[in-house]
Amino acid sequence: MKKKLFIKPLLVALSVMCSLTMVMAQNAAPLSPAAIATGTLKSGANIKITYSSPSVKGRKIWGDLVPFDKLWRAGANAATQIETDKEVTIEGHQLAKGKYSIYAIPTEKDWSIIFSSQTGQSGMNHDGTTTLDLTKELFRVSSNTKKSKTINEKLVYTINDKGFVLSWEYLEVMVPVK
């Protein structure tokens, strides 16, 4: 009888602790929070890039966490999206007003940036493969990288009058957009 009196309150206490743990986990900040970069090009086109921003956290990023020569969603969580309110030109390719996804293939020297008409996808499958449907690829452009003088702990996109820049760790990738 004494055992039953002890077990019931113990089970109630464990249940409450589990519930509190679940609530705290749901309210915790995401590891790679959502972010939005906005800006206006010289042409007057307004650009918006929606992405998730992972942190370095002491890890080796390029060639390790993000492997060289493999397709990457250009951010974390869902595939990175770019939206423009006017037609723009990217290395001679026309990109109509609308919303698109951006993927990248990083290498040690330069990157391929892929623009796709596919939007809303998660970016990666559970097996680590990409969710990019290659039949929806619009075009690829090549972008050079440059080392930054200071570390960018979080992945950040910035938009200036010449295009957009992806900055993370000690690397910057500029994509000219007109």
C-alpha positions in Angstrom: 0.0 0.0 0.0 2.8 2.4 0.9 4.5 1.7 -2.5 1.3 2.7 -4.3 1.1 6.0 -2.4 4.7 6.8 -3.3 4.5 5.8 -7.0 1.4 7.9 -7.9 2.9 11.2 -6.9 6.2 10.2 -8.6 4.4 9.5 -11.9 2.5 12.8 -11.6 5.8 14.7 -11.0 7.5 13.0 -13.9 4.6 13.8 -16.2 4.7 17.5 -15.2 8.5 17.6 -15.7 8.1 16.0 -19.2 5.4 18.6 -20.1 7.6 21.5 -19.0 10.6 20.1 -20.9 8.5 19.9 -24.1 7.2 23.5 -23.6 10.7 24.8 -23.1 12.0 23.0 -26.1 9.2 24.4 -28.3 10.0 27.9 -27.0 13.8 27.6 -27.5 15.3 29.7 -30.3 15.9 27.7 -33.4 19.6 26.7 -34.1 19.4 28.4 -37.6 16.8 31.2 -37.2 14.9 32.5 -40.2 16.2 35.7 -41.7 15.3 38.1 -44.5 17.6 40.5 -46.4 16.1 43.3 -48.5 17.6 46.0 -50.7 17.3 47.9 -53.9 19.5 47.6 -57.0 20.7 50.5 -59.1 17.9 49.6 -61.6 15.3 50.2 -58.9 14.4 46.6 -58.5 13.6 45.6 -54.9 15.2 42.3 -53.9 14.2 40.1 -50.9 16.2 37.0 -49.9 14.5 34.6 -47.3 16.9 32.1 -45.7 17.8 30.4 -42.4 21.0 31.5 -40.8 23.3 28.8 -39.3 26.2 29.7 -37.0 29.8 28.6 -37.3 30.0 27.5 -33.6 33.7 26.6 -34.0 33.1 24.2 -36.9 35.0 24.1 -40.2 32.4 25.3 -42.7 33.8 25.2 -46.3 34.8 21.8 -47.5 33.5 20.1 -44.3 30.1 21.1 -43.0 29.3 22.4 -46.5 31.2 20.1 -48.8 33.0 21.3 -51.9 31.6 20.3 -55.3 28.2 19.3 -53.9 24.8 21.0 -54.3 23.9 23.1 -51.2 20.7 24.9 -50.4 22.6 28.1 -49.7 21.4 28.3 -46.1 19.9 26.0 -43.5 16.5 24.4 -43.1 14.3 25.3 -46.1 15.8 26.2 -49.5 16.9 29.9 -49.8 14.4 32.0 -51.8 15.0 35.2 -53.7 12.2 37.5 -54.8 12.3 40.5 -57.2 9.5 43.0 -57.9 11.0 43.8 -61.4 12.9 41.8 -64.1 16.6 41.7 -63.4 19.7 40.5 -65.3 22.2 38.1 -63.7 25.3 37.5 -65.8 23.3 38.0 -69.0 20.4 35.9 -67.9 16.9 37.5 -67.5 15.1 36.7 -64.3 11.4 37.8 -64.4 9.6 39.5 -61.6 8.7 36.7 -59.1 10.0 34.3 -56.5 12.7 31.7 -57.0 15.0 29.4 -55.0 18.8 29.7 -54.9 21.2 26.8 -54.6 24.9 26.7 -54.7 27.8 24.4 -55.6 30.8 25.7 -53.7 34.3 25.0 -54.8 37.6 26.2 -53.4 37.9 28.9 -56.0 34.5 29.8 -57.4 30.9 28.9 -57.0 28.0 28.0 -59.2 24.8 29.8 -58.1 21.7 28.1 -59.4 18.3 29.9 -59.8 15.3 27.6 -59.9 11.5 28.2 -60.5 10.8 25.7 -57.7 9.9 27.3 -54.4 8.7 26.2 -51.0 10.8 23.0 -50.7 12.6 22.0 -47.6 16.1 22.1 -49.2 17.3 18.7 -48.1 15.9 15.2 -47.9 16.4 13.0 -44.8 19.1 11.1 -46.6 21.1 14.3 -47.2 20.3 14.7 -50.8 18.9 17.9 -52.2 15.2 18.6 -52.9 16.1 20.7 -56.0 14.2 19.5 -59.0 16.8 20.0 -61.8 14.0 20.2 -64.4 13.0 23.5 -62.8 16.5 25.0 -63.0 16.4 28.3 -64.9 20.2 29.0 -65.1 23.5 28.9 -63.3 26.0 31.7 -62.9 29.6 31.6 -61.7 30.7 33.7 -58.7 34.1 34.3 -57.3 34.8 34.1 -53.6 36.9 36.4 -51.5 38.2 36.1 -47.9 36.7 38.5 -45.4 38.9 40.1 -42.8 36.7 39.3 -39.9 34.6 36.2 -39.1 30.9 36.2 -39.9 29.6 33.9 -37.1 26.2 33.7 -38.7 25.4 33.2 -42.4 24.2 36.5 -43.7 22.9 37.7 -47.1 23.2 41.4 -47.9 21.8 43.3 -50.9 23.5 46.4 -52.3 23.0 48.4 -55.5 25.2 45.9 -57.4 23.7 42.6 -56.3 23.8 40.3 -53.3 26.5 38.9 -51.1 26.5 35.7 -49.1 28.9 36.0 -46.1 29.8 33.2 -43.7 32.8 32.3 -41.7 35.8 34.0 -43.5 34.2 33.9 -47.0 32.1 36.2 -49.1 30.4 35.3 -52.4 29.2 38.2 -54.6 26.5 37.7 -57.2 26.1 40.8 -59.5 22.5 41.6 -60.3 21.4 44.5 -62.6 
